[in-house]
Amino acid sequence: MNNQLQPKSHRIAILAEGSFGILASKTATVLVRYLPDNVVAVIDSAKAGRDVSEVIEIGAGIPVVRDLAEAMQFQPTMLAIGIAPPGGELPSAWRAVLREAIAGGLHVMSGLHRFLSEDAELAELAAKHDVVLWDARKPPAHLPVATCKAAEVKSTVILTVGSDCRVGKMLSGIEVTNAAKARGVRAEFCPTGQNGIMVWGWGIAIDAVVSDFTAGAAEQIVLAGTRAHDVLLVEGQGSLVHPGYSGVTLSLLHGSLPDAMIFCHQPSRDTVARYTVPLPSLLQMIAQYEMMAAPIKPAKVIGLALNCFDLSESEALAAIAAAEAETGLPATDVVRFGADKLVDAILKVHPAKSAEENEHARNKTMSHSPER
């Protein structure tokens, strides 16, 4: 699994030059949300002098600074690239900042598709200064084709799926995992994207895997997560109705073979982001996921995680009530109102799976008993 560095053991400066904001720098926002004690500064000259919380409403006390030299005053040990642009290319103007960071002894954490460790100039400089270039998106070698082994794990596997990209599949997975842990459940988040890997410290970025092996990578994530955990929250990617990313969505569904799914959606969205593709109704999208899962391993959507960041509290509560009325399923905004509804739904699935496994084990023992 991709775990060259453990971000939780570093002091992190985030590079988000000209891009710092809730949507424009998703990686930066995720790191601030989940590693606030590790982030020491965000670099963006356009917003320098402000507090991070003034820009993205979280991260109080973390400064936005003008450049790397100013960030170095806060004694970082790592520079994180804070954006994940379409195509995953490194902005050309940022190369000079990376060279400066490496020369200053900072490890570099990147979620770009263009791997820094394979950049001859940067790799040579990193070797000279004994620092690590960690490409969180770089998949491990020799991944297998899926073999349906995920269907055999004892853990209850929950996959977050959704209506579109950037509707909260990673965030919901982490929030539900943390809420389950708080209630004494041995739960684990299983990252499948670069941002989740940066926060959680392990995983495989599915969208960087050769297509024949994406389901196999999802399977490997489940097999790794089940070793010491009873409930696994597998991070979903893309959407079945997304023209660009539906392939990775289906690979995750068929590779992880979930026992159940949590459906993530932004109520204010009615088309796929950056496309004119209209979103079907919630019931139609839920039915699509359940239909695609059924031939290999049936799984139901058991709850909805709604991303209401752009709605007022009253609008969010109304959207949640409408979703529950339409689908008959529990719904919540996990950031605003907590994830307990979804944990409750998972715990209804978990003992049911345990009972089913016990029955299967008894039947298997009887079928192999010697005849009397």
C-alpha positions in Angstrom: 0.0 0.0 0.0 1.1 3.6 -0.6 2.4 4.7 2.8 5.9 6.1 2.2 5.3 9.0 4.7 3.0 9.4 7.6 1.7 12.9 7.4 0.5 12.8 11.0 4.1 12.8 12.1 5.1 16.0 10.1 4.6 19.8 10.3 3.0 20.6 7.0 3.1 23.7 4.8 0.5 23.5 2.0 1.2 25.0 -1.4 -2.0 26.4 -2.8 -0.7 29.5 -4.7 -3.5 31.4 -6.4 -6.0 28.6 -5.7 -6.8 28.5 -2.0 -10.5 27.9 -1.5 -13.1 25.3 -0.6 -13.5 23.9 -4.1 -10.4 25.2 -5.9 -8.0 23.5 -3.5 -9.7 20.4 -2.3 -6.5 18.8 -1.1 -5.6 21.8 1.0 -9.1 21.9 2.5 -9.0 18.1 3.4 -5.6 18.4 5.1 -6.8 21.4 7.1 -10.0 19.6 8.1 -8.4 16.3 9.2 -4.8 17.2 10.1 -5.3 20.7 11.7 -2.6 20.0 14.3 -0.1 19.2 11.6 -0.7 22.1 9.2 1.4 25.1 10.1 0.7 27.4 7.1 -1.0 27.7 3.7 0.9 29.4 0.9 -1.2 31.7 -1.3 0.1 35.2 -2.0 -3.4 36.4 -3.1 -4.8 35.7 0.4 -1.7 36.2 2.5 -2.2 37.8 5.9 -5.6 36.1 6.5 -6.4 33.3 8.8 -7.3 30.0 7.0 -10.7 30.0 8.7 -11.5 33.2 6.9 -11.2 31.5 3.6 -12.6 28.0 4.1 -14.4 28.3 7.5 -12.2 25.8 9.3 -8.5 25.8 10.4 -8.7 28.7 12.9 -5.2 29.8 13.9 -3.4 28.6 10.8 -2.0 31.5 8.8 -2.1 32.1 5.0 1.4 33.2 4.0 2.9 34.9 0.9 5.6 32.4 0.0 7.7 29.4 1.1 10.2 31.7 2.8 7.5 33.0 5.1 6.1 29.5 5.6 9.6 28.3 6.8 9.3 30.6 9.8 6.8 28.0 11.1 9.4 25.2 10.9 7.6 22.8 8.5 9.1 19.4 7.7 6.9 18.7 4.7 5.5 20.6 1.8 2.1 19.4 0.5 0.8 20.3 -2.9 -2.7 21.5 -2.1 -4.6 21.1 -5.4 -5.7 18.2 -7.6 -6.4 19.8 -11.0 -8.0 17.9 -13.8 -5.3 16.0 -15.5 -3.1 16.1 -12.4 -0.3 18.2 -13.9 2.1 20.3 -11.8 1.7 24.0 -12.5 4.9 25.1 -14.2 5.3 28.1 -11.9 5.5 25.8 -8.9 8.7 24.0 -9.9 10.8 26.7 -8.5 8.9 26.5 -5.1 9.5 22.7 -5.1 13.2 23.1 -5.8 13.4 25.6 -2.9 11.5 23.3 -0.6 13.7 20.3 -1.4 16.9 22.3 -1.0 15.5 23.4 2.4 15.2 19.8 3.5 11.4 19.5 3.2 9.8 16.2 2.2 7.2 16.8 -0.5 3.8 15.1 -0.6 1.9 15.2 -3.9 -1.4 13.8 -5.1 -0.8 14.7 -8.8 -1.0 12.3 -11.7 2.4 13.5 -12.8 4.7 11.7 -10.3 7.4 13.9 -8.8 9.6 10.9 -7.9 9.9 10.2 -11.7 10.9 13.8 -12.5 14.6 13.5 -13.1 15.5 17.0 -11.9 13.5 16.9 -8.7 14.4 13.3 -7.9 18.1 14.1 -8.2 17.7 17.1 -6.0 15.7 15.1 -3.4 18.4 12.4 -3.3 21.1 15.1 -2.8 19.2 16.6 0.2 18.0 13.2 1.6 14.2 14.0 1.4 11.3 11.9 0.2 9.1 12.8 -2.8 5.9 11.0 -1.9 3.5 10.5 -4.7 0.3 9.5 -2.9 -1.3 8.7 -6.2 1.4 6.3 -7.3 0.0 2.7 -7.2 1.9 -0.3 -6.0 3.4 -2.7 -8.6 2.0 -6.1 -9.5 -1.6 -5.5 -8.7 -3.8 -8.5 -9.5 -7.0 -8.9 -11.5 -9.9 -9.1 -9.1 -10.8 -12.6 -7.9 -13.9 -11.9 -5.8 -12.0 -12.6 -2.6 -13.5 -9.4 -1.0 -16.8 -11.3 -0.8 -15.2 -13.7 1.7 -14.0 -11.3 4.3 -15.5 -11.3 7.8 -15.6 -7.6 8.1 -18.8 -5.7 7.0 -17.8 -3.7 3.9 -19.6 -0.4 3.3 -18.8 1.5 0.0 -19.6 5.2 -0.3 -21.1 5.9 -3.7 -22.5 9.0 -5.2 -24.3 11.1 -7.8 -21.2 12.9 -9.0 -17.6 13.8 -8.2 -16.9 16.0 -5.2 -20.1 15.3 -3.4 -18.4 14.0 -0.2 -17.6 10.3 -0.7 -14.3 10.6 1.0 -15.4 13.0 3.7 -18.5 10.9 4.5 -16.4 7.8 4.8 -14.0 9.4 7.2 -16.8 11.0 9.3 -18.7 7.7 9.5 -15.5 5.8 10.4 -14.7 8.3 13.2 -18.3 8.2 14.5 -18.3 4.4 14.5 -15.0 4.3 16.4 -16.4 6.7 19.0 -19.1 4.2 19.6 -16.6 1.4 20.2 -16.8 -0.2 16.7 -13.5 -1.5 15.3 -13.9 0.5 12.1 -11.4 1.5 9.4 -11.4 3.9 6.5 -10.1 2.4 3.3 -8.8 5.3 1.0 -9.0 4.9 -2.7 -8.0 8.5 -3.7 -4.9 10.7 -3.1 -6.6 13.0 -0.5 -7.8 10.1 1.6 -4.4 8.5 1.4 -2.7 11.7 2.5 -5.0 12.0 5.6 -5.1 8.3 6.6 -1.6 7.3 5.6 -2.3 4.3 3.4 -4.4 3.1 0.5 -4.3 2.9 -3.3 -5.4 5.7 -5.6 -7.6 3.7 -7.9 -7.7 6.3 -10.7 -4.0 5.8 -11.3 -4.2 2.1 -11.8 -4.3 0.5 -15.2 -7.9 -0.4 -16.0 -7.6 -4.2 -16.0 -6.4 -4.0 -12.4 -8.6 -1.4 -10.8 -11.1 -3.9 -9.3 -8.1 -5.9 -8.1 -6.7 -2.9 -6.4 -10.1 -2.3 -4.6 -10.0 -6.0 -3.6 -6.5 -5.6 -2.1 -7.6 -2.6 -0.1 -10.5 -4.6 1.5 -8.2 -7.5 2.2 -5.7 -5.2 3.9 -8.3 -3.4 5.9 -10.1 -6.5 7.2 -7.1 -7.8 9.1 -7.9 -6.0 12.4 -11.3 -4.3 11.8 -14.9 -5.4 11.9 -16.3 -2.6 9.7 -14.6 -1.1 6.6 -15.7 2.1 5.0 -14.3 2.0 1.4 -14.0 5.4 -0.2 -15.9 5.7 -3.5 -14.9 7.5 -6.6 -16.8 9.2 -9.4 -20.3 8.2 -10.3 -22.1 5.7 -12.6 -23.6 8.6 -14.5 -20.3 10.5 -14.8 -19.1 10.6 -18.5 -15.5 10.7 -17.5 -15.1 8.6 -14.3 -17.8 6.0 -14.4 -15.2 3.3 -15.1 -13.4 3.7 -11.8 -16.8 3.8 -10.0 -17.8 0.4 -11.4 -14.4 -1.1 -10.7 -14.7 -0.1 -7.0 -18.1 -1.6 -6.8 -17.1 -4.9 -8.3 -13.7 -5.1 -6.6 -14.7 -4.2 -3.0 -18.0 -6.2 -3.2 -19.7 -4.2 -0.4 -22.3 -5.6 1.9 -24.1 -2.2 1.7 -23.6 1.3 0.3 -24.0 4.8 1.5 -25.2 7.2 -1.2 -23.6 10.7 -1.3 -25.2 13.6 -3.0 -25.2 17.4 -3.1 -28.9 18.5 -3.2 -28.2 21.8 -5.0 -26.7 19.9 -8.0 -29.0 18.9 -10.9 -26.3 18.1 -13.5 -23.0 16.3 -13.5 -20.3 18.9 -12.7 -18.7 20.4 -15.8 -21.1 18.5 -18.1 -24.7 19.1 -19.2 -25.7 15.5 -18.2 -28.8 15.8 -16.0 -28.8 13.9 -12.7 -31.5 11.2 -12.4 -33.7 11.2 -9.3 -32.3 9.8 -6.1 -34.4 6.6 -6.4 -33.2 6.1 -10.0 -29.5 6.5 -9.0 -29.8 4.3 -6.0 -31.5 1.6 -8.2 -28.6 1.9 -10.7 -26.0 1.1 -8.0 -28.0 -1.8 -6.6 -28.6 -3.2 -10.1 -24.9 -3.1 -11.0 -23.9 -4.8 -7.7 -26.6 -7.5 -7.9 -25.1 -10.0 -10.4 -21.8 -10.4 -8.5 -22.9 -9.7 -4.9 -26.2 -8.0 -4.0 -25.9 -4.9 -1.9 -28.4 -2.2 -0.9 -28.0 1.5 -0.3 -28.7 1.9 3.5 -28.4 5.6 4.0 -27.7 9.0 2.4 -24.9 11.5 3.1 -25.9 14.9 1.8 -23.4 17.6 1.2 -25.2 20.8 2.1 -22.2 23.1 2.4 -23.9 25.7 0.1 -27.3 25.6 1.9 -28.4 27.4 5.0 -29.2 25.2 8.0 -33.0 25.4 7.4 -32.4 24.6 3.7 -30.2 21.7 4.7 -32.7 20.3 7.1 -35.4 20.6 4.4 -33.2 18.8 1.9 -32.6 16.0 4.4 -36.3 15.6 5.1 -37.1 15.5 1.4 -34.4 12.9 0.7 -35.7 10.7 3.5 -39.3 11.1 2.3 -38.3 10.2 -1.3 -36.2 7.2 -0.5 -37.4 5.9 2.9 -33.7 5.8 4.0 -32.0 7.7 6.8 -30.2 10.9 5.6 -27.9 13.4 7.2 -25.2 16.0 6.5 -22.3 14.3 8.4 -20.4 17.6 8.9 -23.3 19.6 10.1 -25.4 17.1 11.9 -23.1 14.1 12.6 -23.0 10.6 11.2 -24.9 8.7 13.9 -27.8 7.9 11.6 -25.5 6.2 9.2 -23.7 4.3 11.9 -27.0 3.0 13.1 -27.8 1.8 9.6 -24.4 0.1 9.4 -24.9 -1.7 12.7 -28.1 -3.2 11.4 -26.2 -4.7 8.5 -23.1 -5.8 10.6 -24.8 -8.3 13.0 -26.9 -9.6 10.1 -23.7 -10.4 8.2 -22.2 -12.0 11.3 -25.3 -14.3 11.7 -25.2 -15.2 8.1 -21.5 -16.1 8.3 -22.1 -18.3 11.3 -24.9 -20.1 9.5 -22.7 -20.6 6.4 -19.9 -21.9 8.7 -22.3 -24.4 10.3 -23.5 -25.6 6.9 -20.0 -25.9 5.6 -19.0 -28.0 8.6 -22.0 -30.3 8.2 -21.4 -30.7 4.5 -17.8 -31.9 5.3 -18.8 -34.2 8.2 -18.1 -37.9 7.6 -21.2 -40.0 6.9 -22.4 -42.1 9.8 
